[in-house]
Each structure stands twice: as C-alpha cells, then as structure tokens.
Amino acid sequence: GSVLRVAPRTAMQFSLEGRPARLRLAFGVLAGDPANPEAANPVVFRVSALGEGGRRAELWSLQLDPSVRESGQKEQHAVVDLSKTKCSELILETVPARPEQRGGLLCYWRQIEAETQ
C-alpha cells in the first residue's frame, strides 16, 4: 500500500465521505542513524476533527519515542472513534513532543481507512 512520508512537524487535512464510524490507520517513525541520537526525538501523532470556524477537536494522539527500541521503532496501528464527531474534515498531524526540538526522523502514515460499521 501507499506510504505517506512526512516531516516530524506536518499537518494534512482530508475530507471524509459519508458518516464513517471509525478510522483505521498505521503509522511510525522511519529508522534513522543510530550514531545520531538527536535525530531520535519523540514525535506525537495526532488525529483531529476540523469543526466550524476552523476549530480543531483532538480525537486521538500517541507519542512515539524512537530511542525506545521496543515501542518506538515498530509500526503502530490505531483505531480512532469517529462516531461522536459530526465533522467531515480530519487532520493528521505529526509534531515534536518537545516544542524546542529541531529536526528529527521522517515519520509516516499508511493504511488509512474509514469504516462505516
């Protein structure tokens, strides 16, 4: 399947068709250079609904720390409940876990699927 490679500070907006009940997705951090630990900063993956007036309502988030081998370097999977939002626009974001962070490893989203039931 397709892989969307993104910088550690990225936001993508997309429209939902119909009234999906949930969003299934996979995400992660691409392997970096073990000799460059600064590039292995924690990253927050976030899904938000875009409401009236451009307000964002966070639906789900997870922090990945690539320096922690077991959890930070494996592909992750999530199911985001969309049943409580009436929004038809979603935002997928990656943001550094610490605001002062510079640079970082490439992140990715893939297998993004809206499910109606």
N, C-alpha and C positions, 0 to 999 in steps of 0.2 A: 504494500500500500504506500501511499504518499506520506512523506515526512516533511513537516514544516519546520525548518531550522530557523531559530530566532536568537537574537542577542539577549543577554540577561536583563535588558530593560526594553521590553516590547509590549505593545497592546494591539490586538487585532479585533476588529468588530465584524460580526456577521449576522445575517438575518436567519430566523427560524421560520420554516413553513409549517402551517397547521398549528396544533397545540401539543407538542411533544411532552411526554411525562417526565422524561429524563434524558440526560446527555451522557453517553459513554465516551471515554477518551483514554488515551495512553500519552505519557509524557516522560521526560527525563532530561538528563544532562549528558552531553557527549563527552566521552573520555578525553582527558587533557594530558598534559605533560606532567608526570609525577615529580619532575625536578623543579616545577614552578608552582609551589603550593599556594601562592597568592591568587592564581587563576581559579583555584578550587573554592571560591566563596559560596556560601549558602545562597540559594535562589528560592523565591516564593512563586509558586504557580497559583494563579487565581482565575476564577470564572465569576463574572458579574453580569447582572441584568442591567440594561440601559433603560431607565424609566423616563417619564415625562420631564421635560426641561433639562435633559442630559444628565440626570442624577444616576449614579451607579449604586446598585444594591448587591453587595457581595453574596454569592450563593455557595461558594466553596473555595477553600485555599489549602495549600500544603507547602511546607518548606522542605526543600531537599538540600542536604549538605554533602557535596561530592567528596569531601575529605573523609567521610564515614563510609567506608567501602561497602558494608552490607546493604545499607539502605539508600545511600546517595548515588550509587553508580548503576543500579539496576533500573530497567524500565518500570515505571509505575503505572497503575491503572486506577481509574476512579469512575464512579457513577454519581452524577450531580442531579439532585431532585429539582425538576422544573415545575412541578405541579402547583406550587404556591405562587409562581410569578405569572403575571399576565403579559409580560414583555415579549416582544418578537425579535428583539436585538440582544445579542450576547457579546461580551468582551472577554477574550482570553488574554491574560497578561502574564508576563514574567517580570519580576522586579527583584533587585538585590535585597537580601534580608536586612542588610545594614545600609542606611541611606548614604553613608560616606564611601561605600565600596566603589571602586573603579574597575573597569574591565570585567573579566570573568569568562567562564566557559560558555560555548554555544549550548543552547537549550533546544528542545524540540517538543512538538505536539504531533500526534498521529492517531489514526483510527478514531476520528471524531464522528460520532454517530448519534443522531437524535432518534429516540424511540417513543412511539406513541402509546404503547401499552406496557 
